[in-house]
């Protein structure tokens, strides 16, 4: 390889390294990864959701269990059991992968929309008092109104402590998802 070719190859390598460094800078920490990664595999959060719609009540139990933690991702297993009219149905149990880093666009999509209030509150869950942060949002579009309030805690795997939501149209619906049990073995 002659001198000019070495310079060109070197410049291409340098440009590639700078571009990669620039791409790495465009990535931000994934809050969900950050939360789960502080716990040991086997840690879990079990939430019960009650949904009321059109005079029908449905109950769903979600159990999120940490299965794997690496520097690049976490793997969380999601078990879902639906109870409708006294009948229990287990759904397939997928494994969810959450990357340690997100693009700025991906991170922006995870932010709450229509947020109009936030605060802190201690909530008693499963016999434990948990310090939480909450955000409340209301979204109006035409004659539709949706309201959501989310309570989170960094001391709970997956962060979710409680979610309430309701909407008025096209059909009136409300649901409450609440933490009923969790195991948070820290590393």
SVG drawing of the C-alpha trace seen along z (x, -y; Angstrom):
<svg xmlns="http://www.w3.org/2000/svg" viewBox="-73 -21 77 42">
<polyline fill="none" stroke="black" stroke-width="0.4" points="0.0,0.0 1.5,-3.3 1.6,-6.4 -1.5,-8.1 -3.5,-4.9 -2.5,-4.6 -3.6,-8.2 -6.9,-7.6 -7.5,-4.4 -6.5,-6.2 -8.9,-9.1 -11.7,-6.7 -11.1,-4.9 -10.9,-8.1 -14.2,-9.4 -15.8,-6.0 -14.6,-6.2 -15.8,-9.8 -19.2,-8.9 -19.5,-6.0 -18.6,-8.2 -21.2,-10.7 -23.8,-7.9 -22.9,-6.8 -23.4,-10.4 -26.9,-10.4 -27.9,-7.6 -29.2,-8.2 -29.7,-6.0 -33.0,-3.9 -34.7,-4.6 -36.5,-1.2 -33.1,0.6 -31.6,-1.5 -34.3,-0.6 -34.3,3.2 -30.5,3.4 -30.2,2.5 -31.9,5.8 -30.8,9.4 -32.4,11.9 -35.5,13.4 -36.7,10.0 -40.3,9.4 -43.3,7.1 -46.9,8.5 -49.7,6.1 -53.4,6.6 -55.6,4.6 -59.3,4.2 -61.1,2.8 -64.7,1.7 -66.3,1.2 -69.8,1.5 -71.0,3.0 -68.4,5.7 -65.5,6.2 -62.3,7.9 -59.3,8.7 -55.8,9.2 -52.7,10.2 -49.3,9.2 -46.1,10.6 -42.9,9.1 -39.8,11.2 -36.2,10.2 -34.4,13.0 -31.1,11.6 -29.0,8.5 -26.1,7.6 -24.3,4.3 -26.3,4.0 -29.8,5.1 -32.1,6.7 -34.6,9.5 -37.9,9.4 -40.5,12.2 -44.1,11.0 -46.7,13.5 -50.4,12.5 -53.4,14.1 -56.9,12.8 -59.9,13.5 -63.2,12.9 -66.6,14.2 -64.8,16.4 -62.7,18.1 -58.9,17.9 -56.8,17.7 -53.1,17.6 -51.5,15.8 -48.2,16.7 -45.3,15.6 -43.0,13.4 -39.6,12.3 -39.1,8.6 -35.7,7.1 -34.9,3.6 -31.7,1.9 -29.4,0.1 -29.4,-2.9 -32.1,-4.6 -31.9,-7.0 -33.1,-10.5 -36.2,-9.9 -37.0,-6.7 -36.6,-8.4 -38.8,-11.3 -41.6,-8.9 -41.6,-7.4 -42.3,-10.8 -45.8,-11.4 -48.0,-13.6 -50.5,-16.1 -49.0,-16.1 -50.7,-18.7 -49.7,-17.7 -46.9,-15.9 -46.0,-15.3 -44.9,-12.9 -47.0,-10.6 -46.5,-7.7 -48.7,-4.8 -49.3,-1.6 -49.0,1.5 -48.9,5.1 -48.4,3.9 -45.5,1.6 -45.4,-2.1 -43.7,-3.1 -42.5,-6.6 -43.7,-7.4 -43.6,-10.1 -46.7,-10.6 -47.7,-12.3 -51.2,-13.0 -52.3,-13.6 -55.5,-14.6 -55.8,-14.4 -58.8,-15.9 -59.6,-15.3 -63.0,-16.2 -65.5,-14.8 -63.0,-12.3 -61.4,-12.8 -58.7,-10.4 -57.2,-10.8 -54.2,-8.8 -52.3,-9.0 -49.1,-7.0 -47.3,-6.4 -43.7,-5.1 -40.9,-4.2 -37.3,-3.4 -37.4,-0.8 -39.8,1.4 -38.7,3.6 -40.2,2.0 -41.0,-1.2 -44.8,-0.9 -46.7,-1.1 -50.1,-2.2 -51.9,-3.4 -55.4,-4.7 -57.0,-5.6 -60.4,-6.5 -62.0,-7.6 -65.4,-8.9 -65.8,-8.2 -66.3,-6.2 -67.2,-3.9 -66.8,-4.7 -64.0,-2.8 -61.9,-2.9 -59.1,-0.7 -56.8,-0.5 -53.5,1.4 -51.9,1.7 -48.8,3.4 -49.9,6.3 -46.6,8.1 -42.9,7.6 -39.4,8.9 -36.6,6.4 -33.3,8.2 -30.6,5.5 -27.2,6.4"/>
</svg>
